[in-house]
Amino acid sequence: MPTAVAAQCGTARKCGVISAQGASRPVALAGAARPAAAACGTAAPAGLASSSSLCGMPLLAARQRQAPAAARRQAAVQAMRRSSGPEIPDRVVAALPFAIPLFDSLKYGKFFLVQFPQFAQLLLPLDPLIRLYYSFPLAGLVLFFAVYLGIINNQNFSRYVRFHAMQAILLDIILILPGLIESIFRPPMGGPGLQVYITLQNTIFLFLFASVAYGVGSCIVGQTARLPLVADAADAQVR
């Protein structure tokens, strides 16, 4: 009997220990759960931040891909504009100033136009403008400063326009020199001197007419005309 009782008591103690361990396990688990929950609570914002950064990375990459594409499109548009040449309004404005040296050179073509009247037919469409130009004594001076101040010094116009306008003005300035010489020395009345005088007059007119025709034609087709005697000076003046 004592042996049986002792065995029972030993069994009861083991059961009590087991039950005590079983009862303490939830407390231990609960205590362990608190740091885990805290860890989860602190890890959650980091996870959200990483997820948000991961979500933002495709957008950033997409923007980075779009930026070079936009730059390429803009470069392609600019290349097309350069290949097509200046715009039509720029061509027209660049060609108009050449009317000033053309009109001022007509007085040097009086002998040539009489000798070759068929050449004068080319100027018939401009006859109303020529008559209007010579009806005002200061028309040349007014147009000269209008082109110089309104076009050449106007940065709103492209360099293409200002460069050709400067060449037209320089051509008109060239005509000042023969005009001064003619005012100082009276033209000869006959003999070889008259033939030399007529030849010089015709040369001045043909040079100006050819320069104006080349300048206007180049502007119409959108090309840059570099006229003799004035192109380098115009380059130096126009920035």
Residue frames as a rotation matrix with the C-alpha (Angstrom) as fourth column:
MET 1
0.564 0.826 0.000 0.00
0.826 -0.564 0.000 0.00
0.000 0.000 -1.000 0.00
PRO 2
0.439 -0.428 -0.790 2.69
0.099 -0.851 0.516 2.63
-0.893 -0.305 -0.331 0.91
THR 3
-0.643 -0.717 0.269 4.42
0.330 0.057 0.942 1.77
-0.691 0.694 0.201 -2.33
ALA 4
-0.214 0.668 0.713 1.23
0.968 0.047 0.247 2.24
0.131 0.743 -0.656 -4.28
VAL 5
0.738 0.493 -0.461 0.54
0.587 -0.806 0.078 5.52
-0.333 -0.329 -0.884 -2.45
ALA 6
0.006 -0.833 -0.553 4.05
0.075 -0.551 0.831 6.77
-0.997 -0.047 0.060 -3.19
ALA 7
-0.698 -0.237 0.675 3.65
0.638 0.222 0.738 5.81
-0.325 0.946 -0.004 -6.80
GLN 8
0.268 0.892 0.364 0.40
0.952 -0.304 0.044 7.66
0.150 0.335 -0.930 -6.93
CYS 9
0.662 -0.076 -0.746 1.95
0.309 -0.879 0.363 10.68
-0.683 -0.471 -0.558 -5.22
GLY 10
-0.448 -0.890 -0.081 4.84
0.212 -0.194 0.958 10.62
-0.869 0.412 0.276 -7.72
THR 11
-0.479 0.357 0.802 2.42
0.876 0.138 0.462 10.41
0.054 0.924 -0.379 -10.55
ALA 12
0.618 0.765 -0.179 0.43
0.781 -0.624 0.032 13.27
-0.087 -0.160 -0.983 -9.07
ARG 13
0.238 -0.610 -0.756 3.57
0.171 -0.739 0.651 15.42
-0.956 -0.284 -0.072 -8.77
LYS 14
-0.749 -0.525 0.405 4.48
0.447 0.051 0.893 14.72
-0.489 0.850 0.196 -12.36
CYS 15
-0.049 0.818 0.573 0.98
0.975 -0.087 0.207 15.64
0.219 0.568 -0.793 -13.41
GLY 16
0.696 0.304 -0.650 1.20
0.531 -0.828 0.181 18.83
-0.483 -0.471 -0.738 -11.39
VAL 17
-0.247 -0.872 -0.422 4.50
0.138 -0.463 0.875 19.76
-0.959 0.158 0.235 -12.97
ILE 18
-0.707 0.033 0.706 3.15
0.696 0.204 0.688 18.99
-0.122 0.978 -0.167 -16.38
SER 19
0.351 0.920 0.175 0.04
0.927 -0.367 0.074 21.00
0.132 0.136 -0.982 -15.70
ALA 20
0.500 -0.224 -0.837 2.11
0.321 -0.849 0.419 23.86
-0.805 -0.478 -0.352 -14.33
GLN 21
-0.633 -0.774 0.010 4.34
0.240 -0.184 0.953 23.80
-0.736 0.606 0.302 -17.41
GLY 22
-0.434 0.560 0.705 1.28
0.888 0.137 0.438 23.67
0.149 0.817 -0.557 -19.61
ALA 23
0.625 0.707 -0.329 -0.21
0.760 -0.648 0.050 26.64
-0.178 -0.282 -0.943 -17.79
SER 24
0.219 -0.620 -0.754 3.01
0.161 -0.739 0.655 28.63
-0.962 -0.264 -0.062 -18.06
ARG 25
-0.519 -0.455 0.724 3.40
0.736 0.194 0.649 28.04
-0.435 0.869 0.234 -21.78
PRO 26
0.378 0.675 0.634 0.57
0.886 -0.462 -0.036 30.43
0.269 0.575 -0.773 -22.84
VAL 27
0.846 -0.106 -0.522 2.14
0.190 -0.856 0.482 33.15
-0.498 -0.507 -0.704 -20.66
ALA 28
-0.165 -0.986 -0.006 5.50
0.226 -0.044 0.973 32.55
-0.960 0.159 0.230 -22.27
LEU 29
-0.352 0.109 0.930 3.93
0.929 0.158 0.334 32.49
-0.111 0.981 -0.157 -25.69
ALA 30
0.737 0.667 0.110 2.04
0.671 -0.741 0.003 35.67
0.083 0.071 -0.994 -24.91
GLY 31
0.565 -0.600 -0.566 5.25
0.038 -0.666 0.745 37.31
-0.824 -0.443 -0.354 -23.73
ALA 32
-0.487 -0.776 0.401 7.04
0.429 0.187 0.884 36.19
-0.761 0.602 0.242 -26.83
ALA 33
0.062 0.610 0.790 4.20
0.998 -0.034 -0.053 37.40
-0.006 0.791 -0.611 -29.00
ARG 34
0.779 0.277 -0.562 4.55
0.369 -0.928 0.056 40.95
-0.506 -0.251 -0.825 -27.71
PRO 35
-0.132 -0.870 -0.475 8.06
-0.167 -0.453 0.876 41.52
-0.977 0.195 -0.085 -29.12
ALA 36
-0.629 -0.067 0.774 6.99
0.666 0.467 0.582 39.83
-0.401 0.882 -0.249 -32.33
ALA 37
0.435 0.864 0.255 4.02
0.895 -0.384 -0.224 42.13
-0.096 0.326 -0.940 -32.59
ALA 38
0.597 -0.292 -0.747 6.25
0.021 -0.926 0.378 45.10
-0.802 -0.241 -0.546 -31.84
ALA 39
-0.526 -0.839 0.136 8.68
0.106 0.094 0.990 43.91
-0.844 0.535 0.039 -34.47
CYS 40
-0.310 0.508 0.803 5.84
0.944 0.264 0.197 43.56
-0.112 0.820 -0.562 -36.93
GLY 41
0.714 0.627 -0.311 4.61
0.613 -0.775 -0.155 47.03
-0.338 -0.080 -0.938 -36.02
THR 42
0.261 -0.693 -0.672 8.00
-0.232 -0.721 0.653 48.58
-0.937 -0.015 -0.349 -36.63
ALA 43
-0.674 -0.563 0.479 8.61
0.271 0.415 0.868 46.54
-0.688 0.715 -0.127 -39.76
ALA 44
0.173 0.849 0.499 5.31
0.854 0.123 -0.505 47.52
-0.490 0.514 -0.704 -41.35
PRO 45
0.762 0.110 -0.638 6.20
-0.120 -0.945 -0.306 51.14
-0.636 0.310 -0.707 -42.17
ALA 46
-0.312 -0.929 -0.201 9.50
-0.495 -0.021 0.869 50.00
-0.811 0.370 -0.453 -43.64
GLY 47
-0.535 0.188 0.823 7.61
0.590 0.781 0.205 47.54
-0.604 0.596 -0.529 -45.79
LEU 48
0.593 0.805 0.024 5.22
0.621 -0.438 -0.650 50.28
-0.513 0.400 -0.760 -46.89
ALA 49
0.450 -0.499 -0.740 8.11
-0.453 -0.842 0.292 52.60
-0.770 0.204 -0.605 -47.65
SER 50
-0.634 -0.729 0.258 9.87
-0.174 0.460 0.871 49.94
-0.753 0.507 -0.418 -49.66
SER 51
-0.195 0.635 0.748 6.68
0.836 0.506 -0.212 49.10
-0.513 0.584 -0.629 -51.50
SER 52
0.769 0.492 -0.407 6.05
0.253 -0.820 -0.513 52.78
-0.586 0.292 -0.756 -52.25
SER 53
0.036 -0.837 -0.545 9.59
-0.602 -0.454 0.657 53.20
-0.798 0.304 -0.521 -53.46
LEU 54
-0.689 -0.230 0.687 9.21
0.284 0.787 0.548 50.13
-0.667 0.573 -0.477 -55.61
CYS 55
0.302 0.873 0.384 6.00
0.822 -0.035 -0.569 51.58
-0.483 0.487 -0.728 -57.01
GLY 56
0.724 -0.026 -0.689 7.72
-0.145 -0.983 -0.115 54.90
-0.674 0.183 -0.715 -57.71
MET 57
-0.300 -0.951 0.079 10.68
-0.139 0.125 0.982 53.34
-0.944 0.284 -0.170 -59.48
PRO 58
-0.262 0.219 0.940 8.69
0.883 0.448 0.141 52.30
-0.390 0.867 -0.311 -62.61
LEU 59
0.810 0.586 -0.022 7.28
0.539 -0.758 -0.366 55.83
-0.231 0.285 -0.930 -62.89
LEU 60
0.456 -0.731 -0.507 10.75
-0.354 -0.672 0.650 57.32
-0.817 -0.117 -0.565 -62.62
ALA 61
-0.493 -0.648 0.580 12.07
0.248 0.535 0.808 54.88
-0.834 0.542 -0.103 -65.16
ALA 62
0.184 0.653 0.734 9.17
0.948 0.081 -0.309 55.70
-0.261 0.753 -0.604 -67.48
ARG 63
0.908 0.128 -0.400 9.89
0.091 -0.990 -0.111 59.40
-0.410 0.064 -0.910 -67.17
GLN 64
0.012 -0.985 -0.172 13.55
-0.328 -0.166 0.930 58.81
-0.945 0.045 -0.325 -67.84
ARG 65
-0.448 -0.122 0.886 12.61
0.672 0.608 0.424 56.88
-0.590 0.785 -0.190 -70.97
GLN 66
0.557 0.762 0.330 10.23
0.806 -0.398 -0.439 59.63
-0.203 0.510 -0.836 -72.11
ALA 67
0.584 -0.363 -0.727 12.78
-0.078 -0.916 0.394 62.43
-0.808 -0.173 -0.563 -71.68
PRO 68
-0.571 -0.820 0.026 15.23
-0.043 0.062 0.997 61.12
-0.820 0.568 -0.071 -74.33
ALA 69
-0.315 0.522 0.793 12.30
0.911 0.401 0.098 60.36
-0.266 0.753 -0.602 -76.63
ALA 70
0.753 0.599 -0.272 11.04
0.531 -0.797 -0.287 63.96
-0.388 0.071 -0.919 -76.34
ALA 71
0.184 -0.781 -0.597 14.55
-0.274 -0.624 0.732 65.27
-0.944 0.028 -0.329 -76.93
ARG 72
-0.681 -0.427 0.595 14.89
0.381 0.487 0.786 63.09
-0.625 0.762 -0.169 -80.02
ARG 73
0.188 0.830 0.525 11.56
0.965 -0.055 -0.258 64.33
-0.186 0.554 -0.811 -81.36
GLN 74
0.778 0.073 -0.624 12.57
0.118 -0.992 0.032 67.95
-0.617 -0.099 -0.781 -80.80
ALA 75
-0.265 -0.946 -0.189 15.93
-0.211 -0.135 0.968 67.36
-0.941 0.296 -0.163 -82.48
ALA 76
-0.503 0.138 0.853 14.16
0.755 0.550 0.356 65.72
-0.420 0.824 -0.380 -85.42
VAL 77
0.623 0.780 0.053 11.81
0.731 -0.558 -0.392 68.71
-0.276 0.283 -0.918 -85.78
GLN 78
0.523 -0.510 -0.683 14.73
-0.248 -0.858 0.450 71.13
-0.816 -0.066 -0.575 -85.72
ALA 79
-0.558 -0.752 0.350 16.60
0.100 0.358 0.929 69.04
-0.824 0.553 -0.125 -88.27
MET 80
-0.068 0.627 0.776 13.56
0.965 0.240 -0.110 69.08
-0.255 0.741 -0.621 -90.55
ARG 81
0.833 0.375 -0.408 13.34
0.317 -0.926 -0.204 72.85
-0.454 0.041 -0.890 -90.23
ARG 82
0.058 -0.894 -0.443 17.01
-0.348 -0.434 0.831 73.23
-0.936 0.106 -0.337 -91.08
SER 83
-0.633 -0.303 0.713 16.70
0.455 0.600 0.659 70.91
-0.627 0.741 -0.242 -94.04
SER 84
0.234 0.814 0.532 13.61
0.962 -0.113 -0.250 72.72
-0.144 0.570 -0.809 -95.34
GLY 85
-0.552 -0.540 0.635 15.36
0.636 -0.765 -0.097 76.09
0.539 0.350 0.766 -94.99
PRO 86
-0.968 0.180 -0.174 14.01
-0.018 -0.743 -0.669 79.35
-0.249 -0.645 0.722 -93.59
GLU 87
-0.196 0.975 0.105 10.30
0.688 0.213 -0.693 79.90
-0.698 -0.064 -0.713 -93.34
ILE 88
0.017 0.286 0.958 8.44
0.962 -0.265 0.062 81.74
0.272 0.921 -0.280 -96.10
PRO 89
0.940 0.340 -0.008 8.00
0.330 -0.908 0.257 85.04
0.080 -0.244 -0.966 -94.15
ASP 90
0.404 -0.870 -0.283 11.72
0.133 -0.251 0.959 85.12
-0.905 -0.425 0.014 -93.41
ARG 91
-0.307 -0.505 0.806 12.53
0.857 0.221 0.465 84.63
-0.413 0.834 0.366 -97.08
VAL 92
0.430 0.556 0.711 10.24
0.807 -0.590 -0.027 87.49
0.404 0.585 -0.703 -98.11
VAL 93
0.966 -0.071 -0.249 11.58
0.091 -0.807 0.584 89.90
-0.242 -0.587 -0.773 -95.49
ALA 94
0.128 -0.990 0.059 15.17
0.350 0.101 0.931 88.98
-0.928 -0.099 0.360 -96.39
ALA 95
-0.262 -0.211 0.942 14.54
0.956 0.080 0.283 89.72
-0.135 0.974 0.181 -100.09
LEU 96
0.703 0.694 0.156 12.74
0.710 -0.696 -0.105 93.05
0.036 0.184 -0.982 -99.70
PRO 97
0.555 -0.486 -0.675 15.76
0.091 -0.771 0.630 95.22
-0.827 -0.411 -0.384 -98.68
PHE 98
-0.409 -0.752 0.517 17.46
0.634 0.174 0.754 94.44
-0.657 0.635 0.406 -101.99
ALA 99
0.466 0.631 0.620 15.00
0.882 -0.384 -0.272 96.82
0.066 0.674 -0.736 -103.63
ILE 100
0.797 -0.177 -0.578 16.96
0.081 -0.916 0.392 99.77
-0.599 -0.359 -0.716 -102.20
PRO 101
-0.273 -0.947 -0.171 20.28
-0.094 -0.150 0.984 99.13
-0.958 0.284 -0.048 -104.02
LEU 102
-0.345 0.200 0.917 18.35
0.877 0.416 0.239 98.09
-0.333 0.887 -0.319 -107.14
PHE 103
0.712 0.685 0.154 16.43
0.699 -0.669 -0.253 101.37
-0.071 0.288 -0.955 -107.30
ASP 104
0.645 -0.521 -0.559 19.54
-0.163 -0.808 0.566 103.42
-0.746 -0.274 -0.606 -106.52
SER 105
-0.376 -0.850 0.370 21.53
0.213 0.309 0.927 101.65
-0.902 0.427 0.064 -109.25
LEU 106
0.394 0.604 0.693 19.09
0.797 0.150 -0.584 102.53
-0.457 0.782 -0.423 -112.01
LYS 107
0.863 -0.090 -0.497 20.74
-0.217 -0.954 -0.204 105.90
-0.456 0.284 -0.843 -112.58
TYR 108
-0.196 -0.979 -0.047 23.91
-0.585 0.079 0.807 104.05
-0.787 0.186 -0.589 -113.55
GLY 109
-0.442 0.077 0.894 22.01
0.483 0.860 0.165 101.93
-0.756 0.504 -0.417 -116.06
LYS 110
0.357 0.661 -0.660 20.73
-0.196 -0.638 -0.745 104.74
-0.913 0.396 -0.098 -118.23
PHE 111
-0.196 -0.498 -0.845 23.15
-0.947 -0.128 0.295 103.94
-0.255 0.858 -0.446 -121.05
PHE 112
-0.953 -0.204 0.226 22.73
-0.168 0.971 0.170 100.18
-0.254 0.124 -0.959 -120.80
LEU 113
-0.265 0.936 0.231 18.92
0.404 0.325 -0.855 100.32
-0.875 -0.133 -0.465 -120.79
VAL 114
0.371 0.333 -0.867 18.96
-0.594 -0.633 -0.497 102.55
-0.714 0.699 -0.037 -123.85
GLN 115
-0.485 -0.646 -0.590 21.31
-0.872 0.303 0.385 100.21
-0.070 0.701 -0.710 -125.69
PHE 116
-0.909 0.201 -0.365 19.33
0.139 0.972 0.188 97.11
0.393 0.120 -0.912 -124.66
PRO 117
-0.494 0.778 0.388 15.66
-0.821 -0.564 0.085 98.11
0.285 -0.276 0.918 -124.31
GLN 118
0.224 0.579 -0.784 14.59
-0.236 0.813 0.532 94.47
0.945 0.065 0.319 -124.05
PHE 119
-0.582 -0.492 -0.648 16.47
0.527 0.378 -0.761 94.29
0.619 -0.784 0.039 -120.76
ALA 120
-0.898 0.272 0.346 14.29
-0.415 -0.785 -0.459 97.10
0.147 -0.556 0.818 -119.45
GLN 121
-0.032 0.934 -0.355 11.26
-0.503 0.292 0.814 94.85
0.864 0.204 0.461 -119.88
LEU 122
-0.266 -0.130 -0.955 12.40
0.579 0.771 -0.266 92.94
0.771 -0.623 -0.130 -116.82
LEU 123
-0.918 -0.171 -0.357 11.89
0.392 -0.521 -0.758 96.05
-0.056 -0.836 0.546 -114.70
LEU 124
-0.602 0.739 0.302 8.40
-0.213 -0.513 0.831 96.88
0.769 0.436 0.467 -115.97
PRO 125
0.208 0.738 -0.642 6.62
0.587 0.431 0.686 95.10
0.783 -0.519 -0.343 -113.08
LEU 126
-0.102 -0.331 -0.938 8.55
0.974 -0.225 -0.027 97.35
-0.203 -0.916 0.346 -110.69
ASP 127
-0.531 -0.165 0.831 7.79
0.559 -0.806 0.197 100.58
0.637 0.569 0.520 -112.57
PRO 128
0.530 0.754 0.388 5.10
0.176 -0.546 0.819 101.82
0.829 -0.366 -0.422 -110.12
LEU 129
0.782 -0.285 -0.555 7.41
0.597 0.086 0.797 101.28
-0.180 -0.955 0.237 -107.16
ILE 130
-0.283 -0.936 0.208 10.32
0.958 -0.264 0.115 102.92
-0.053 0.231 0.971 -108.97
ARG 131
-0.205 0.290 0.935 8.23
0.365 -0.863 0.348 106.00
0.908 0.412 0.071 -109.76
LEU 132
0.840 0.543 -0.015 7.04
0.183 -0.257 0.949 106.17
0.511 -0.800 -0.315 -106.16
TYR 133
0.437 -0.764 -0.476 10.60
0.864 0.209 0.458 105.80
-0.251 -0.611 0.751 -104.89
TYR 134
-0.575 -0.740 0.350 11.94
0.813 -0.563 0.147 108.65
0.088 0.369 0.925 -107.01
SER 135
0.173 0.700 0.692 8.96
0.443 -0.683 0.580 110.89
0.879 0.206 -0.429 -106.29
PHE 136
0.997 0.067 -0.048 10.26
0.071 -0.390 0.918 111.46
0.042 -0.918 -0.394 -102.73
PRO 137
0.463 -0.882 0.087 13.75
-0.501 -0.342 -0.795 112.92
0.731 0.325 -0.601 -102.50
LEU 138
-0.305 -0.599 0.740 14.48
-0.945 0.093 -0.314 111.37
0.119 -0.795 -0.595 -99.09
ALA 139
0.740 0.665 -0.104 12.90
-0.652 0.747 0.131 107.98
0.165 -0.029 0.986 -99.81
GLY 140
0.378 -0.677 -0.631 16.26
0.042 0.694 -0.719 106.25
0.925 0.245 0.291 -100.08
LEU 141
-0.621 -0.648 0.442 17.52
-0.369 -0.256 -0.894 107.69
0.692 -0.718 -0.080 -96.80
VAL 142
-0.011 0.717 0.697 14.30
-1.000 -0.008 -0.007 106.85
0.001 -0.697 0.717 -94.96
LEU 143
0.859 0.337 -0.386 14.28
-0.386 0.921 -0.054 103.26
0.337 0.195 0.921 -96.23
PHE 144
-0.021 -0.955 -0.295 17.98
-0.110 0.295 -0.949 102.92
0.994 0.012 -0.111 -95.44
PHE 145
-0.735 -0.262 0.625 17.47
-0.600 -0.178 -0.780 103.70
0.316 -0.948 -0.026 -91.75
ALA 146
0.318 0.907 0.277 14.21
-0.948 0.308 0.078 101.76
-0.014 -0.287 0.958 -91.65
VAL 147
0.697 -0.128 -0.705 16.00
-0.147 0.937 -0.316 98.61
0.701 0.324 0.635 -92.78
TYR 148
-0.334 -0.939 -0.080 19.01
-0.064 0.107 -0.992 99.20
0.940 -0.326 -0.096 -90.57
LEU 149
-0.736 0.065 0.674 17.07
-0.663 -0.273 -0.697 99.96
0.139 -0.960 0.244 -87.39
GLY 150
0.169 0.957 0.236 13.97
-0.971 0.203 -0.128 97.89
-0.170 -0.208 0.963 -88.02
ILE 151
0.895 0.151 -0.420 15.53
-0.288 0.914 -0.286 94.69
0.340 0.377 0.862 -89.38
ILE 152
0.150 -0.932 -0.330 19.28
0.015 0.336 -0.942 94.52
0.989 0.137 0.064 -88.90
ASN 153
-0.757 -0.464 0.461 19.26
-0.390 -0.246 -0.887 95.71
0.525 -0.851 0.006 -85.27
ASN 154
0.190 0.893 0.409 16.04
-0.973 0.114 0.202 93.86
0.133 -0.436 0.890 -84.47
GLN 155
-0.779 -0.582 0.233 16.90
-0.620 0.769 -0.153 90.61
-0.091 -0.263 -0.960 -82.70
ASN 156
0.042 0.872 0.489 13.35
-0.463 0.450 -0.763 89.34
-0.885 -0.194 0.423 -83.24
PHE 157
0.759 0.130 -0.638 14.33
-0.648 0.246 -0.721 88.56
0.063 0.961 0.271 -86.81
SER 158
0.831 -0.469 0.299 16.49
0.385 0.873 0.299 85.55
-0.401 -0.133 0.906 -87.54
ARG 159
-0.017 -0.932 -0.362 20.12
-0.049 -0.360 0.932 85.93
-0.999 0.034 -0.040 -88.48
TYR 160
-0.360 -0.033 0.933 19.21
0.851 0.399 0.342 84.79
-0.383 0.916 -0.115 -91.98
VAL 161
0.626 0.682 0.379 17.00
0.771 -0.614 -0.168 87.86
0.118 0.398 -0.910 -92.44
ARG 162
0.834 -0.298 -0.464 19.41
-0.010 -0.849 0.528 90.29
-0.551 -0.436 -0.712 -90.79
PHE 163
-0.168 -0.950 0.265 22.41
0.323 0.200 0.925 88.98
-0.931 0.241 0.273 -92.74
HIS 164
-0.246 0.118 0.962 20.76
0.969 0.054 0.241 89.51
-0.024 0.992 -0.128 -96.14
ALA 165
0.838 0.542 0.061 19.40
0.541 -0.840 0.044 92.90
0.075 -0.004 -0.997 -95.10
MET 166
0.495 -0.740 -0.455 22.92
0.011 -0.518 0.855 93.93
-0.869 -0.429 -0.249 -94.09
GLN 167
-0.426 -0.639 0.640 24.27
0.659 0.266 0.704 92.85
-0.620 0.722 0.308 -97.47
ALA 168
0.262 0.603 0.754 21.61
0.935 -0.352 -0.044 94.94
0.239 0.716 -0.656 -99.22
ILE 169
0.938 0.061 -0.341 22.54
0.198 -0.902 0.383 97.97
-0.284 -0.427 -0.859 -97.12
LEU 170
0.074 -0.991 -0.113 26.24
0.132 -0.102 0.986 97.50
-0.989 -0.088 0.123 -97.85
LEU 171
-0.266 -0.090 0.960 25.50
0.944 0.175 0.278 97.28
-0.193 0.980 0.038 -101.58
ASP 172
0.717 0.590 0.370 23.72
0.641 -0.767 -0.020 100.60
0.272 0.252 -0.929 -101.33
ILE 173
0.719 -0.529 -0.452 26.67
0.031 -0.624 0.781 102.09
-0.695 -0.575 -0.432 -99.45
ILE 174
-0.200 -0.818 0.539 29.01
0.680 0.281 0.678 101.00
-0.706 0.502 0.500 -102.25
LEU 175
0.226 0.369 0.902 27.05
0.943 -0.315 -0.107 103.24
0.244 0.875 -0.419 -104.61
ILE 176
0.856 0.067 -0.513 28.07
0.286 -0.888 0.361 106.26
-0.431 -0.456 -0.779 -102.59
LEU 177
-0.050 -0.992 -0.119 31.65
0.317 -0.129 0.940 106.14
-0.947 0.009 0.321 -103.91
PRO 178
-0.543 -0.170 0.822 30.88
0.838 -0.054 0.542 106.44
-0.048 0.984 0.172 -107.65
GLY 179
0.562 0.792 0.240 28.31
0.784 -0.602 0.153 109.08
0.266 0.102 -0.959 -106.81
LEU 180
0.644 -0.407 -0.648 30.95
0.236 -0.699 0.674 111.16
-0.728 -0.587 -0.354 -105.03
ILE 181
-0.448 -0.856 0.258 33.42
0.498 0.001 0.867 110.74
-0.743 0.517 0.426 -107.88
GLU 182
-0.224 0.448 0.866 30.78
0.946 -0.113 0.303 111.78
0.233 0.887 -0.398 -110.38
SER 183
0.809 0.557 -0.188 29.92
0.588 -0.772 0.241 114.86
-0.010 -0.305 -0.952 -108.33
ILE 184
0.324 -0.779 -0.538 33.57
0.163 -0.514 0.842 115.94
-0.932 -0.360 -0.040 -108.18
PHE 185
-0.781 -0.619 -0.081 34.55
-0.026 -0.097 0.995 115.26
-0.624 0.779 0.060 -111.78
ARG 186
0.122 0.831 -0.542 32.24
-0.718 -0.304 -0.627 116.25
-0.686 0.466 0.559 -114.54
PRO 187
0.311 0.022 0.950 31.48
0.382 0.912 -0.146 113.46
-0.870 0.409 0.275 -117.01
PRO 188
-0.748 -0.640 -0.175 33.27
0.065 -0.334 0.940 113.79
-0.660 0.692 0.291 -120.36
MET 189
0.137 0.828 -0.543 31.24
-0.513 -0.410 -0.754 115.06
-0.847 0.383 0.369 -123.29
GLY 190
0.914 0.171 -0.369 32.84
-0.406 0.400 -0.822 112.93
0.007 0.901 0.434 -125.98
GLY 191
0.090 -0.944 -0.317 35.85
-0.847 0.095 -0.523 111.03
0.523 0.316 -0.791 -127.21
PRO 192
-0.288 -0.301 -0.909 37.46
0.065 0.941 -0.332 108.04
0.956 -0.155 -0.251 -125.50
GLY 193
-0.966 -0.072 0.247 36.68
-0.226 -0.218 -0.949 109.51
0.122 -0.973 0.195 -122.10
LEU 194
-0.150 0.986 0.077 32.96
-0.988 -0.146 -0.050 109.20
-0.038 -0.084 0.996 -122.78
GLN 195
0.265 0.210 -0.941 33.35
-0.436 0.897 0.078 105.56
0.860 0.390 0.329 -123.77
VAL 196
-0.708 -0.555 -0.437 35.21
0.178 0.459 -0.870 104.85
0.683 -0.694 -0.226 -120.54
TYR 197
-0.801 0.461 0.381 32.53
-0.588 -0.493 -0.641 106.67
-0.108 -0.738 0.666 -118.61
ILE 198
0.188 0.916 -0.356 29.75
-0.936 0.277 0.219 104.67
0.299 0.292 0.909 -120.26
THR 199
-0.027 -0.278 -0.960 31.63
-0.092 0.957 -0.275 101.43
0.995 0.081 -0.052 -119.63
LEU 200
-0.941 -0.337 -0.036 32.04
0.024 0.040 -0.999 102.26
0.338 -0.941 -0.030 -115.94
GLN 201
-0.459 0.852 0.253 28.38
-0.878 -0.391 -0.277 103.18
-0.137 -0.349 0.927 -115.63
ASN 202
0.331 0.589 -0.737 27.30
-0.712 0.669 0.214 99.95
0.620 0.454 0.641 -117.28
THR 203
-0.402 -0.579 -0.709 29.69
0.066 0.754 -0.653 97.92
0.913 -0.310 -0.265 -115.11
ILE 204
-0.940 0.086 0.331 28.32
-0.341 -0.264 -0.902 99.43
0.010 -0.961 0.277 -111.90
PHE 205
-0.073 0.997 -0.014 24.73
-0.996 -0.074 -0.056 98.80
-0.057 0.010 0.998 -112.97
LEU 206
0.295 0.181 -0.938 25.33
-0.479 0.878 0.019 95.23
0.827 0.443 0.346 -114.09
PHE 207
-0.721 -0.596 -0.355 27.25
0.044 0.471 -0.881 94.40
0.692 -0.650 -0.314 -110.92
LEU 208
-0.797 0.472 0.376 24.46
-0.550 -0.311 -0.775 95.75
-0.249 -0.825 0.508 -108.73
PHE 209
0.153 0.912 -0.382 21.75
-0.979 0.193 0.069 94.13
0.137 0.363 0.922 -110.82
ALA 210
0.014 -0.216 -0.976 23.47
-0.237 0.948 -0.213 90.73
0.971 0.235 -0.038 -110.78
SER 211
-0.922 -0.384 -0.049 24.09
-0.026 0.188 -0.982 90.97
0.387 -0.904 -0.183 -107.03
VAL 212
-0.505 0.814 0.287 20.47
-0.801 -0.318 -0.507 91.91
-0.321 -0.486 0.813 -106.34
ALA 213
0.280 0.623 -0.730 19.16
-0.836 0.533 0.134 89.16
0.473 0.573 0.670 -108.63
TYR 214
-0.319 -0.480 -0.817 21.37
-0.007 0.864 -0.504 86.58
0.948 -0.155 -0.279 -106.96
GLY 215
-0.976 -0.059 0.209 20.43
-0.199 -0.136 -0.970 87.79
0.085 -0.989 0.121 -103.47
VAL 216
-0.207 0.975 0.078 16.70
-0.949 -0.180 -0.259 87.83
-0.238 -0.128 0.963 -104.16
GLY 217
0.249 0.282 -0.927 16.80
-0.643 0.764 0.059 84.47
0.724 0.581 0.371 -105.94
SER 218
-0.653 -0.550 -0.521 18.69
0.042 0.660 -0.750 82.88
0.756 -0.511 -0.408 -103.06
CYS 219
-0.849 0.387 0.360 16.21
-0.479 -0.277 -0.833 84.25
-0.223 -0.879 0.421 -100.54
ILE 220
0.058 0.937 -0.344 13.25
-0.991 0.096 0.095 82.93
0.122 0.335 0.934 -102.52
VAL 221
0.324 0.023 -0.946 14.63
-0.268 0.961 -0.069 79.38
0.907 0.276 0.317 -102.56
GLY 222
0.978 0.144 0.150 15.77
-0.173 0.162 0.972 79.62
0.116 -0.976 0.183 -98.93
GLN 223
0.424 -0.900 -0.103 19.51
0.841 0.433 -0.323 79.62
0.336 0.050 0.941 -99.59
THR 224
0.592 -0.340 -0.731 22.12
0.338 -0.719 0.608 81.92
-0.732 -0.607 -0.310 -98.09
ALA 225
0.778 -0.306 0.548 23.61
0.473 -0.289 -0.832 84.33
0.413 0.907 -0.080 -100.62
ARG 226
0.317 -0.765 -0.560 27.17
0.540 -0.340 0.770 85.48
-0.780 -0.546 0.306 -100.07
LEU 227
0.943 0.154 0.294 27.62
0.330 -0.531 -0.781 88.47
0.036 0.833 -0.551 -102.31
PRO 228
0.048 -0.988 0.149 31.06
0.924 -0.013 -0.381 89.67
0.379 0.156 0.912 -103.41
LEU 229
-0.487 -0.467 0.738 32.56
0.202 -0.882 -0.426 92.67
0.850 -0.058 0.524 -101.57
VAL 230
-0.180 0.518 0.836 29.90
-0.758 -0.614 0.218 92.70
0.627 -0.595 0.503 -98.85
ALA 231
0.536 0.498 -0.681 29.45
-0.035 0.819 0.572 89.16
0.843 -0.283 0.457 -97.46
ASP 232
-0.200 -0.696 -0.689 32.41
0.752 0.342 -0.564 89.22
0.628 -0.631 0.455 -95.08
ALA 233
-0.884 -0.085 0.460 31.53
-0.142 -0.889 -0.436 92.70
0.446 -0.450 0.773 -93.82
ALA 234
0.078 0.985 0.155 27.93
-0.686 -0.060 0.725 91.61
0.723 -0.163 0.671 -93.24
ASP 235
0.362 -0.040 -0.931 29.16
0.427 0.895 0.127 88.57
0.829 -0.443 0.342 -91.30
ALA 236
-0.650 -0.710 -0.271 31.21
0.589 -0.245 -0.770 90.83
0.480 -0.660 0.577 -89.06
GLN 237
-0.772 0.377 0.511 28.29
-0.466 -0.884 -0.051 93.18
0.433 -0.277 0.858 -88.43
VAL 238
0.302 0.953 -0.037 25.52
-0.741 0.259 0.620 90.65
0.600 -0.160 0.783 -87.80
ARG 239
-0.745 -0.529 0.406 25.82
-0.661 0.507 -0.553 88.50
0.087 -0.681 -0.728 -84.69
